[in-house]
């Protein structure tokens, strides 16, 4: 079984994130960039399947040169190799055009299974798994909290607000996972050192047969026209304790329709 895991480098969600003033895209150059958290669960699930069934695990990233840092971090968890699609023309791409690039790169891998996080912490649109699966013409088993593989048959428990749904499909397929599916392993020192020597294939848009005008700002189906920082939080109403403090509190709650 050959498994491709989609990995995205994103600004650390624990720090302040900003948009660039010149083109309204995410300011990644000044951010502390890390692996998208949900993708670590996807990597772990791929490694568990490899340990149970054998095969190969390949990490696939679309991003600038600095995304190599996250590729090596991903490889230190245990995958065998990586593919990095990097091209200056990709800057400004929307989700639709990004899915086209991802699907083209995946198609070259002849994968039996594609695993990815259910969402990214920078975009949080939750549409990439569906769009990539549609472009590849394979089943989309999305939002998995559990994945079982029996030969070429795949079964997931799809996490919902009410519980879960059981969904099945035959490989090849794409599975997106939530952080309830497993506990990602910590890279060992041995694997960290080994990751430095693992092969990373670099591809351009030309290698994928995609013209520069099909992606980036030129090919985007949506764009951010303007942005502004969230306004500072206003001071709340303060009620001093006293003989009539309780009355004032109830009056305020009633005015806000809480009581």
Backbone as a ProteinNet text record, in pm:
[ID]
protein_1_A
[PRIMARY]
XXXXXXXXXXXXXXXXXXXXXXXXXXXXXXXXXXXXXXXXXXXXXXXXXXXXXXXXXXXXXXXXXXXXXXXXXXXXXXXXXXXXXXXXXXXXXXXXXXXXXXXXXXXXXXXXXXXXXXXXXXXXXXXXXXXXXXXXXXXXXXXXXXXXXXXXXXXXXXXXXXXXXXXXXXXXXXXXXXXXXXXXXXXXXXXXXXXXXXXXXXXXXXXXXXXXXXXXXXXXXXXXXXXXXXXXXXXXXXXXXXXXXXXXXXXXXXXXXXX
[TERTIARY]
83.9	0	88.1	57.6	128	35.2	81	0.1	66.3	-8.8	37.8	-31	48	-6.5	14	-94.8	-86.8	-49.1	54.7	104.5	117.4	68.2	74.6	152.4	237.4	305.9	219.6	192.7	104.6	168.7	125.7	171.4	122	206.5	172.4	44.2	-57.7	-184.7	-174.6	-63.4	-44.8	12.5	50.7	107	16.1	41.9	-38.8	-15.1	-123.1	-114.5	-165.3	-97.7	-130.2	-142.9	-211.3	-216.5	-122.6	-65.8	24.7	-52.5	9	-57.5	-57.1	34.5	44.7	-53.8	-84.2	-173	-277.4	-287.2	-388.9	-379.2	-261.7	-240.5	-177	-176.5	-120	28.5	69.9	210.1	286.9	345.6	417.7	565.9	618	761.2	800.7	714.1	747.8	688.7	617.4	551.1	640.2	606.1	668.7	589.3	642.2	567.7	590.9	483.7	488.5	402.9	408.1	318.4	176.3	83.5	-56.6	-88.5	-143.8	-161.9	-238.2	-345.7	-428.1	-350.7	-250.9	-173.5	-83.9	-47.4	33.6	-45.5	-175.4	-260.6	-272.6	-272.4	-276.6	-147.8	-33.7	94.2	95.9	52.7	51.3	-36.8	-154.1	-244.4	-182.7	-113	-45.9	63.2	137.4	245.4	189.8	77.1	15.5	-32.9	-87.5	-130.3	-9.7	99.8	221.7	274.5	271.8	320.6	232.6	104	11.2	5.9	23.6	2	123.3	229.1	343.9	320.2	413.8	398.6	488.2	447.5	529.8	445.4	506.2	438.6	516	446.1	507.1	436.3	514	460.4	456.8	346.6	332.4	297.5	377.9	358.4	358	267	270	300.4	410.5	447.6	580.8	619.2	745.8	866.4	984.7	1108.6	1116.9	1072.7	1085.4	999.8	906.7	825.2	909.4	1033.6	1124.9	1143.5	1138.6	1153.7	1044.3	922.8	811.3	817.1	869.9	885.4	979.4	1092.1	1189.5	1131.3	1052.7	986.9	890.7	815.9	722.9	797.9	907.1	986.1	1046.8	1073.8	1133.2	1034.8	906.3	807.3	811	865.4	879	848.3	781.9	755.9	884.5	870	986.4	1046.2	961.8	1010.6	909	941.2	851.8	855.3	747.2	737.4	702.9	780.3	759.5	730.9	606.3	571.6	599	693.3	732.1	746.1	679.8	683.2	635.6	710.4	673.1	534.3	489.1	358.2	243.2	270.3	164.9	115.6	193.1	154.4	21.4	-71.7	-202.3	-306.5	-271.5	-366.6	-480.3	-599.4	-715.2	-726.2	-825.9	-843.7	-870.9	-947.8	-983.1	-859.7	-774.8	-656.1	-550.7	-545	-452.9	-491.2	-620.9	-665.3	-623.2	-618.9	-575.8	-429.3	-347.9	-204.3	-182.8	-251.9	-238.5	-279.7	-391.7	-440	-341.9	-282.4	-185.7	-61.9	-17.6	100.4	69.1	-50.1	-89.9	-101.6	-154.8	-174.3	-42.7	66.7	197	248.4	188.6	235.7	168.1	56.1	-18.7	-47	-100.7	-124.6	-250.3	-247	-365.1	-454.8	-392.4	-465.6	-401.2	-484.3	-439.1	-500.8	-418.7	-467.9	-429.7	-520.7	-491.7	-569.9	-534.9	-611.8	-744.8	-844.1	-977.1	-979.3	-887.5	-880.3	-741.5	-710.8	-586.6	-617.8	-523.8	-548.7	-542.3	-491.3	-488.3	-611.5	-656.1	-771.1	-902.8	-904.8	-1019.8	-1146.5	-1129.5	-1246.3	-1299.8	-1219.2	-1260.7	-1310.1	-1264.6	-1311.2	-1202.8	-1077.1	-968.8	-981	-1010.2	-1022.8	-1127.8	-1241.6	-1349.7	-1309.9	-1245.5	-1208.7	-1100.3	-1002.2	-894.9	-951.1	-1037.6	-1098	-1180	-1253.2	-1333.5	-1244	-1133.5	-1041.9	-975.7	-949.4	-885.8	-987	-1114.8	-1217.3	-1219	-1188.4	-1187.8	-1286.1	-1315.8	-1408	-1345.9	-1430.1	-1385.9	-1447.4	-1364.9	-1408.2	-1358.8	-1445.9	-1401.2	-1441.7	-1362.9	-1393.3	-1380.9	-1278.4	-1266.9	-1211.2	-1274.3	-1220	-1161	-1187.9	-1131.7	-1126.7	-1017.6	-999.5	-958.6	-1028	-995.4	-973.3	-865.5	-833.3	-837.5	-915.8	-925.2	-906.6	-782.3	-752.1	-765.9	-853.5	-876.5	-999.8	-1060	-1180.5	-1145.3	-1200.5	-1175.3	-1305.6	-1296.1	-1412.1	-1371.4	-1451.2	-1423	-1544.7	-1517.5	-1622.4	-1613.3	-1712.1	-1713.1	-1769.5	-1687.9	-1727.1	-1833.8	-1940.9	-2047.4	-2080.2	-2162.3	-2202.9	-2287.7	-2356.9	-2445.8	-2380.3	-2261.9	-2195.5	-2105.2	-2137.1	-2055.6	-2138	-2090.4	-2149.2	-2045.3	-2087.5	-1997	-2002.9	-1887.6	-1879.8	-1773.9	-1804.4	-1710.6	-1685.5	-1571.1	-1536	-1419.9	-1394.3	-1281.4	-1167.8	-1044.8	-928.1	-921.7	-865.7	-804.8	-909.2	-871	-963.4	-883.5	-955.4	-895.5	-967.7	-889.7	-944.5	-892.8	-984.1	-942.6	-973.7	-887.8	-897.8	-906.2	-971.4	-973.6	-870.3	-850.5	-750	-797	-914.7	-964.1	-922.5	-852.1	-824.3	-705.8	-609.9	-492	-412.9	-297.3	-203.1	-71.7	-34.8	88.4	211.9	303.5	428	525.5	616.1	723.9	842.6	905.2	1020.2	1135.4	1194.5	1312.7	1435	1542.1	1665.5	1715.4	1702.4	1746.2	1668.8	1536.3	1455.2	1477.8	1509.5	1541.3	1665.6	1766.5	1889.9	1866.3	1786.1	1759.1	1680.3	1593.8	1510.1	1592.8	1712.7	1798.4	1845.9	1843.6	1892.8	1782	1657.1	1546.7	1521.7	1487.3	1471.7	1350.4	1371.7	1264.7	1265	1161.6	1150.2	1085.8	1151.1	1099	1035.2	911.4	838.3	795.2	795.3	744.9	608.8	542.8	415.5	433.8	545.7	572.7	580.9	637.3	647.3	509.1	411.6	275.4	185.7	241.1	162.2	59.7	88.9	-2	63.6	-8.1	44	36.2	130.4	135	6.3	-57.1	-179.9	-300.5	-287.9	-398.9	-403	-296.7	-288.8	-253.5	-220.1	-184.2	-301.9	-271.8	-377.1	-451.2	-379.1	-440.5	-549.5	-529.5	-625.9	-720.4	-705.4	-786.2	-933.4	-1018.7	-1163.1	-1217.3	-1132.5	-1171.4	-1048.4	-1072.2	-961.5	-1007.5	-914.1	-941.9	-920.4	-1024.8	-1016.9	-958.9	-991.9	-937	-945.4	-869.4	-872.6	-835.8	-873	-837.3	-827.1	-750.7	-733.8	-861.5	-880.7	-994.9	-988.3	-1098.2	-1096	-1067.3	-1001.3	-970.3	-1097	-1089.5	-1205.8	-1240.9	-1368	-1413.4	-1428.9	-1410.8	-1426.8	-1571.8	-1591.2	-1726.2	-1789.1	-1915.5	-1986.1	-1948.3	-1918.3	-1876.9	-1986.3	-2027.1	-2127.9	-2062.2	-2060.5	-1998.7	-2088.5	-2024.6	-2100.6	-2156.1	-2271.7	-2336.7	-2475.2	-2549	-2684.2	-2771.5	-2749.4	-2832.8	-2756.9	-2641.5	-2561.5	-2636.5	-2708.5	-2783.8	-2893.3	-2959.8	-3066.2	-3009.6	-2896.4	-2834.6	-2790.9	-2741.1	-2698.6	-2817	-2927	-3046.1	-3099.6	-3097.9	-3146.1	-3062	-2927.7	-2839.6	-2865.3	-2877.9	-2904	-3037.4	-3134.6	-3265.4	-3256.4	-3175.8	-3161.5	-3094.3	-3009.7	-2941.9	-3019	-3140.2	-3230.1	-3171.6	-3087.9	-3038	-3138.8	-3219.9	-3324	-3454.7
-119.3	0	125.3	215.7	342.8	451.6	521.7	625.3	761.5	855.9	994.1	1075.9	1148.1	1232.3	1379.2	1454.6	1596.5	1674.4	1754.9	1832.3	1978.2	2067	2209.4	2281	2374.9	2459.9	2583.3	2612.3	2723	2806.6	2932.1	3011.5	2949.8	2951.2	2894.2	2959.2	2876	2929.2	2984.9	2954	3006	3145.7	3197.8	3332.5	3420.8	3549.9	3641.8	3617.4	3612.5	3591.6	3716.3	3751.1	3874.4	3850.7	3942.8	3945.9	4053.6	4030.6	4128.5	4251.1	4366.2	4490.7	4511.4	4444.1	4468.5	4386.8	4262.7	4179.5	4102.6	4130.4	4071.2	3919.2	3863.2	3720.4	3701	3577.7	3548.3	3582.9	3655.8	3694.4	3577.1	3496.2	3377.8	3406.8	3510.8	3539.7	3578.8	3650.7	3697.7	3608.5	3503.6	3418	3301.3	3241.5	3116.9	3004.5	2946.9	2850.5	2707.8	2630.6	2493.5	2403.7	2272.5	2179.9	2204.5	2210	2219.2	2106.5	2143.5	2046.6	1922.7	1940.6	1826.2	1730	1781.4	1696.6	1599	1632.9	1540.5	1413.8	1428.2	1310.8	1227.5	1295.3	1223.3	1143.9	1204.3	1134.2	1011.3	1030.1	919.5	804.9	837.8	732.9	656.6	728.9	663.4	568.8	612	528.3	403.1	416.8	300.4	199.6	249.7	159.9	91.5	165.6	106.2	-4.2	20.6	-79.5	-205	-186.8	-300.2	-374.1	-300.5	-360	-349.3	-281.6	-262.1	-149.2	-130.9	-29	92.1	203	323.6	444.4	538	662.6	779.9	862.2	978.2	1104.6	1202.6	1332.6	1424.2	1496.6	1588.2	1727.5	1825.1	1963.9	2056.3	2153.8	2263.7	2389.6	2454.8	2572.4	2629.3	2742.5	2807.8	2728.3	2779.9	2710.5	2681	2776.6	2757.7	2643.3	2593.8	2479.4	2353.9	2356.2	2242.5	2208.8	2311.5	2288.5	2194.1	2218.9	2134.8	1997.3	1990.2	1859.7	1771.8	1827.4	1750.1	1711.4	1799.8	1766	1649.3	1653.5	1544.9	1413.5	1420.1	1300.1	1242.1	1327.7	1278.3	1193.7	1201.3	1116.3	974.3	956.7	822.1	798.1	890.7	865.2	839	775.9	732.7	842.3	929.4	1031.6	1144.4	1246.1	1361.5	1418	1488.4	1562.2	1706.5	1799.8	1941.4	2015.4	2063.6	2144.5	2290	2349.8	2487.8	2565.3	2680.1	2764.4	2904	3006.6	3143.9	3181.2	3120.8	3153.6	3106.8	3022.5	2971.6	3075	3178.8	3279.2	3344.1	3346.1	3405.2	3304.8	3176.4	3074.4	3059.1	3033.8	3008.4	2857.8	2817.3	2675.2	2593.5	2649.3	2576.1	2544.4	2644.8	2622.7	2539.9	2555.3	2473	2326.2	2297.5	2158.5	2100.3	2185	2139.1	2097.4	2176.2	2145.7	2018.9	2009	1889.9	1763.8	1770.6	1653.3	1611.4	1708.5	1676.8	1608.8	1656.6	1596.5	1457.2	1439.3	1308.7	1207.7	1251.4	1162.2	1100	1172.1	1119.4	1010.4	1002.7	907.1	770.7	761.6	634.9	577.3	662.3	622.7	537.8	446.2	368.2	445.9	530.7	604.3	740.6	843.1	978.1	1013.2	1059.9	1098.5	1244.4	1320.7	1460.6	1501.2	1615.7	1671	1723.6	1726.8	1771.9	1920.2	1998.3	2140.4	2192.1	2313.3	2379.2	2492.5	2524.6	2625.9	2767.7	2784.2	2919.8	2947.3	2848.6	2867.9	2826.6	2708.1	2652.6	2646.1	2615.7	2607.7	2465.1	2364.9	2224.2	2173.8	2235	2192.6	2121	2134.2	2079.2	1928.2	1848.1	1703.8	1670	1737.5	1710.4	1748.4	1864.1	1910.1	1823.6	1782.9	1697.7	1561.7	1505.1	1375.3	1384.9	1494.2	1513.3	1521.2	1593.9	1606.2	1472.9	1391.8	1261.6	1155.8	1183.6	1085.6	966.6	991.8	883.6	917.4	817	836.5	928.2	1009.7	1097.4	1050	995.3	954.8	1062.7	1156.3	1277.4	1278.2	1353.4	1372	1246.9	1166.9	1036.4	1049.9	976.2	961.2	821.3	733.5	598.7	549.3	481.1	426.7	281	195.1	53	12.3	-61.6	-108.6	-260.5	-314.3	-459.3	-487.9	-519.9	-536.9	-403.4	-399.4	-274	-200.5	-251.6	-189.9	-100	19.8	117.7	147.4	158	194.1	300.8	405.8	510	530.3	583.8	641.7	792.9	849.3	993.5	1066.8	1151.6	1225.1	1329.2	1331.5	1430.5	1490.6	1594.5	1657.2	1563.1	1470.9	1378.8	1245.5	1218.6	1089.7	1056.5	948.7	915.8	836.9	841.1	764.5	664.4	547.8	448.8	462.6	488.4	509.1	416	349.8	256.4	293.9	252	273.8	182	167.1	86.4	178.6	134.9	210.4	206.1	309.8	426.9	523.1	593.8	686.2	791.8	894.7	1000	1002.9	1008.1	1012.6	1137.2	1215.8	1328	1293.3	1338.5	1295.4	1414.2	1388.8	1484.2	1444.4	1529.2	1502.4	1399.8	1341.9	1236.7	1097.3	1087.8	957.5	885.7	960	896.6	998.9	957.4	1046.2	1042	1151.5	1150.2	1121.2	1046.5	1011.9	1127.7	1128	1226.9	1169.1	1248	1196.5	1159.7	1044.4	1004.9	1075.2	1078.1	1140.6	1069.1	937.6	859.2	899.2	914.7	951.5	1096.1	1181.8	1321.4	1327	1249	1246.2	1178.9	1072.1	999.9	1085.8	1174.5	1258.7	1350.7	1385.2	1475.3	1411.7	1277.2	1206.7	1147.3	1158	1101.2	1183.1	1117.8	1188.9	1281.6	1401.5	1499.4	1541.6	1505.4	1541	1678.8	1765.7	1900.7	1909.8	1958.2	1972.1	2116.5	2158.2	2290.5	2273.6	2385.2	2377.4	2313.3	2342.7	2283.6	2131.8	2080.6	1936	1871.6	1951.6	1901.2	1931.6	2000.9	2035.1	2144.3	2232.6	2342.1	2475.4	2559.2	2689.8	2787.3	2881	2979.1	3059.9	3086.9	3165.8	3094.8	2963.7	2886.7	2892.9	2943.8	2949	3091.2	3108.4	3240.8	3337.1	3465	3566.5	3559.8	3524.8	3522.3	3416.3	3302.6	3194.9	3181.9	3268.9	3257.5	3286.2	3208.8	3229.3	3318.7	3352	3441.3	3518.7	3630.9	3714.1	3797.6	3831.1	3921.4	4063.4	4144.3	4280.5	4378.5	4359.7	4446	4374.4	4422.3	4363.1	4467.6	4441.7	4529.7	4444.9	4491.1	4417.2	4422.2	4319.9	4314.3	4433	4505.7	4620.7	4575.5	4660.1	4622.1	4600.6	4511.8	4480.6	4600.7	4634.9	4746.4	4704.4	4801.9	4774.2	4738.2	4644	4603.1	4694.7	4674	4750.3	4699	4789.6	4753.8	4795.5	4701.9	4729.1	4716.5	4826.2	4826.2	4756.5	4677.2	4610.7	4715	4689.5	4781.7	4732.2	4817.6	4777.1	4746.8	4821.5	4801	4732.8	4668.4	4603.1	4491.7	4411.8	4302.5	4351.1	4459.4	4515.3	4565.6	4636.5	4688.6	4575.9	4465.7	4352.8	4290.8	4272.4	4215	4308.6	4439	4536.3	4531.3	4516.3	4508.1	4380.5	4268.5	4141.5	4145.1	4210.8	4222.3	4309.8	4416.3	4505.1	4434.6	4333.6	4256.4	4129.4	4116.2	4004	3868.4	3871.5	3746.1	3688.2	3774	3728.4	3795.9
0	0	0	-91	-94.5	-43	59.5	123	104.4	55.5	45	153.6	231.8	338.1	300.4	298	266.3	391.6	379.9	493.8	452.6	537	508.7	617.7	576.5	674	698	824.7	860.6	971	986.1	1101.1	1231.1	1332.5	1462	1515	1543.5	1591.5	1732.9	1801.8	1937	1939.9	1824.8	1816.7	1731.5	1734	1654.7	1505.8	1429.5	1285.3	1213.4	1104.8	1034.4	884.8	818.2	672.5	621.9	507	446.9	400.8	412.7	373.4	222.5	149.5	5.4	-77.7	-34.9	-116.8	-34.9	94.6	181.9	195.3	172.9	196	333.3	381.3	512.9	514.9	616.8	630.3	690.3	605	650	674.5	609.4	620.3	762.2	833.4	968.2	1077	1037.2	1135.1	1177.1	1290.6	1332.4	1267.1	1159.9	1079.7	1128.6	1135.2	1186.3	1098.1	1123.6	1055.1	1104.3	1012.8	1051.7	1150.3	1265.4	1373.6	1330	1255.1	1216	1125.2	1053.2	962.9	1038.3	1161.5	1240.6	1271.9	1290.6	1314.2	1186.7	1072	944.1	923.7	956.8	944.9	1036	1159.5	1254.9	1206.1	1150.7	1103.5	986.9	897.6	785.4	834.4	935.2	988.6	1056.8	1124.3	1188.7	1084.8	975.1	867.3	803.9	788.1	731.7	822.8	952.7	1047.6	1045.9	1019.5	1020.1	886.8	777.5	645	552.2	594.8	507.7	409.5	318.1	215.5	236.1	178.2	172.5	209.5	282.9	321.1	263.6	184.8	120.1	167.1	209.5	250	128.7	110.1	-2.3	49.1	8.6	50.4	-69.3	-69.5	-165.3	-86	-116.8	-39.3	-82.1	-24.7	-59.9	-11.4	-42.8	-6.3	143.1	225.7	370.6	423.9	343.4	386.4	402.8	353.9	371	518	604.5	748.6	799.6	757.8	801.7	737.2	613.6	548.3	628.6	671.1	749	884.3	943.5	1070.9	1049.1	939.8	910.3	887.9	814.2	786.7	914.1	1013.1	1137.7	1218.2	1184.8	1250.9	1195.7	1070	1017.3	871.3	798.5	655.8	578	460.6	382.7	296.2	241.2	148.9	141.3	62.3	51.4	-89.1	-124	-249.2	-213.3	-268.2	-239.2	-369.2	-383.5	-500	-464.1	-531.3	-501.4	-631.3	-636.9	-756.5	-716.8	-755.4	-718.7	-767.5	-876.9	-933.6	-844.7	-746.5	-658.7	-559.1	-534.3	-435.4	-473.2	-378.9	-404.9	-450.9	-457.5	-502.3	-402	-451.9	-366.1	-341.1	-264.8	-234.1	-359.3	-451.7	-573.1	-656.7	-678.5	-760.8	-686.4	-554.6	-476.4	-486.7	-486.6	-499.8	-634	-737	-869.6	-867.1	-799.3	-789.2	-707.3	-595.1	-510.5	-585.6	-656.3	-729.5	-838.3	-906	-1011.6	-953.9	-838	-774.5	-720.8	-664.5	-612	-725.6	-838.6	-952.4	-998.2	-982.3	-1022.2	-927.7	-809.5	-708.5	-717.2	-790.7	-799.9	-661.4	-575.1	-435.9	-422.4	-326.9	-292.5	-196.1	-116	-13.9	8.1	19.3	53.7	188.7	282.1	413.9	439.7	496.5	528.1	651.6	707	817.5	767.1	855	815.5	781.9	839.2	810.9	844.1	795.8	830.9	927.4	1015.1	1117	1061.6	940.3	883.8	797.4	718.6	631.6	695.6	756.9	828.7	743	615.7	527.3	513.4	547.2	547.6	411.6	303.9	171.5	90.5	130.8	50.2	29.4	133.4	110.1	5.6	9.8	-84.1	-227.2	-241.9	-376.1	-437.6	-357.3	-409.5	-450.7	-368.2	-401.9	-530.4	-546.3	-667.5	-790.1	-780.2	-894.4	-927.6	-826.5	-848.5	-892.1	-870.7	-904.7	-810.9	-681.2	-582.6	-471.2	-390.4	-279	-173.9	-108.5	-1.2	130.1	216.6	350.2	446.1	480.5	549.8	696.3	774.8	916.3	999.4	974.2	1042.1	1183	1273.8	1409.2	1426.8	1327.7	1326.8	1184.1	1148.6	1013.8	1023.3	948.7	943.7	798.8	773.6	639	636.7	543.3	525.3	376.7	338.7	196.7	125.4	26	-44.8	7.4	112.8	168.9	287.2	285.8	390.7	463.8	595.9	677.2	777.6	785.7	884.6	974	1091.3	1174.8	1155.1	1086.7	1060.3	1181.5	1238.4	1358	1325.3	1405.5	1389.4	1525.9	1525.8	1652	1736.6	1671.4	1742.5	1777.1	1724	1745.7	1630.1	1554.8	1438.2	1337.1	1213.2	1103.9	1054.1	1011.6	953.6	801.6	740	595	538.1	427.1	365.9	219.9	168.8	28.6	-5.3	-132.3	-179	-221.3	-200.3	-244.6	-397.6	-460.1	-398	-342.7	-235.6	-171.1	-96	-51.7	30.3	163.9	271.6	407	478.1	535	619.3	763.8	855.2	994.5	1089.9	1203.7	1313.2	1417.9	1516.8	1619.7	1723.2	1701	1790.3	1744.4	1632.1	1572.3	1636.4	1691.9	1750.8	1832	1878.8	1947.2	1869.9	1800.1	1720.5	1805.2	1747.4	1814.8	1813.4	1909.3	1909.8	1833.1	1747.3	1672.2	1765	1743.2	1820	1762.6	1841	1792.7	1668	1666.7	1550.5	1426.3	1439.7	1324	1280.3	1376.5	1342	1255.1	1290.9	1212.6	1077.4	1078.2	953.1	855.6	907.6	821.5	732.8	778.2	701.4	570.2	565.7	447.5	361.9	406.9	329.6	203.4	93.1	-34.7	-35.4	-89.4	-108.1	-254.7	-327.4	-468.2	-480.7	-557.1	-578.3	-715.8	-720.6	-845.5	-866.1	-991.6	-1028.3	-1095.1	-1124.9	-1196.7	-1333.8	-1397.5	-1529	-1520.6	-1410.9	-1393.4	-1380.3	-1337.2	-1319.2	-1437.8	-1537.8	-1655.4	-1629.8	-1534.7	-1499.7	-1535.1	-1607.3	-1646.8	-1530.1	-1526.1	-1417.6	-1408.7	-1520.8	-1521.8	-1464	-1440.3	-1384.4	-1232.2	-1170.8	-1025	-981.9	-854.3	-806.1	-814.1	-810.4	-818.1	-950.8	-1057.7	-1190.2	-1200.5	-1134.5	-1145.9	-1028.2	-929.1	-807.2	-834.3	-769.9	-781.5	-670.8	-574	-465.1	-419.4	-354.1	-307.2	-188.5	-100	11.6	-38	-34	-86.6	15.1	140.6	244.9	378.3	473.8	606	710	833.6	944.7	1070.3	1166.5	1290.8	1373.9	1451.7	1541.5	1637.4	1658.6	1750	1892.2	1971.1	2109.2	2190.1	2283.4	2366.5	2454	2457.8	2538	2684.9	2774.8	2917	2947.2	3033.8	3069.2	3173	3200.6	3303.6	3441.2	3528.7	3664.3	3762.1	3843.8	3945.4	4081.6	4156.5	4289	4389.1	4475	4580.4	4677.3	4725.5	4819.3	4850.5	4918.3	4957.1	4836.5	4726	4606.9	4493.9	4526.3	4423	4352.3	4430.5	4370.7	4278.4	4318.8	4235.6	4103.1	4111.2	3989.5	3895.8	3953.5	3872.2	3797.9	3870.2	3807.2	3699.5	3725.8	3627.1	3500.5	3519.1	3401.8	3323.1	3393.8	3324.5	3251.2	3313	3247.5	3121.8	3127.8	3011	2895.3	2925.6	2821.1	2785	2845.2	2819	2861.7	2964.9	3022.4	3121.8	3180.4	3274.3	3236.5
[MASK]
+++++++++++++++++++++++++++++++++++++++++++++++++++++++++++++++++++++++++++++++++++++++++++++++++++++++++++++++++++++++++++++++++++++++++++++++++++++++++++++++++++++++++++++++++++++++++++++++++++++++++++++++++++++++++++++++++++++++++++++++++++++++++++++++++++

